[in-house]
Amino acid sequence: MALPWPGAAGAAASPRSDGEITLLYGPTGVGKTTLWEHVKQQALLVHVRRDLPGRLPYLYTLADVPMAGTVQMKSFYVATLAAADEVLIQHKQLVRPLAALQSSWQATTAGLRHATLNMLKHRQPIVFCIDEAHHLGIHSTEKQREKNLDAIKTFADEATAPILMIGSYELIEFASVSGRLGRRVREVHLSRYDIDGAQDQRDFRSVVHFFSKRLSCEKYDPNADRRYFHDRTVGCVGLLKQWFERALYRALADGRLAVRERDIREAEPSRAVVNQWSAEINDGEARLRVLATAKHPTLKG
């Protein structure tokens, strides 16, 4: 996603977007949230250096799944307005000009959608992030899913806010579900480290070294076991970080500041969990290969 860099040559004084939507997808624990933190810091930097009063540096909302099992756009609008510190959210509705008396002042979906669009137009966030965005596709009908995505397209078009949708491999389908959405989508695949790739080996070794230096390991060098760590995290550094944190908590609970090899072994993810991660990743990577073949029939596999 193109964030205007402060002081960049030819950059506009007021960053904007022309309906740009970026889909950032990848496996659990691959670093999507960490990347968002970096984007957020860049947006804050742009906001401060460009002196953009009245504008939001960023807007973040979570497309969570309620108890009903499907995402209702009404709750999504409420969460987005709350993230922007809007007031009277529970009373947003479209009022007919000739209506003398409202039977109820409770918020309606149409009213919340209109209020969200107005908020985006006036507050003009430098970037609007929708986390767990694949949940917007969890619905009972294809028609309703298209309506959900069409609402996102409208926000990108009319509010001129670049939208970053973060989620699992299910986001792959979004660009093809709606033709109107697909024309303005940029896709970014954040992949796991491949232990068989020379560059990925070096990068993963560097990550293990980075974490181990902060663990204060006792008579144990995690770098020697990097293949073991890759196997139990399927190459996802976020999962590796969580694993090392669990090992550290074990050491601290035992009154030690240094982590032992035993702490790491006892904190390792179970094989059943690892197999589940691996199956999800293999399925997502297979979808990408099918999509690549469909776009470029000359490619094999």
Buried (B, 14 or more C-beta within 10 A) or exposed (E): BEBBEBEEEEEEEEBEBEBBBBBBBBBBBBBBEEBBEEBBEBBEBBBEEBEBEEBBBBBBBBBEBEEEEBBBBBBBBBBBBEBBEBEEBEBBBEEEEEEEEEEEEEBBBEBBBBBBBBBBEEBBBBBBBBBBBBBBBBBEEEEBBBEBBEBBBBBBBEBBBBBBBBBBBBBBBBBEBBEEBBEBBBBBBBBBBBBEEEEBBEBBBEBBEEBBEEBEBBEBEBBEBBEBBBBBBBBBBBBBBBBBEBBBEBBEEEEBEEBBBEBBEEBBBEEEEBEBBBEBBEEBBEBBEEBEEEEEEEEEE
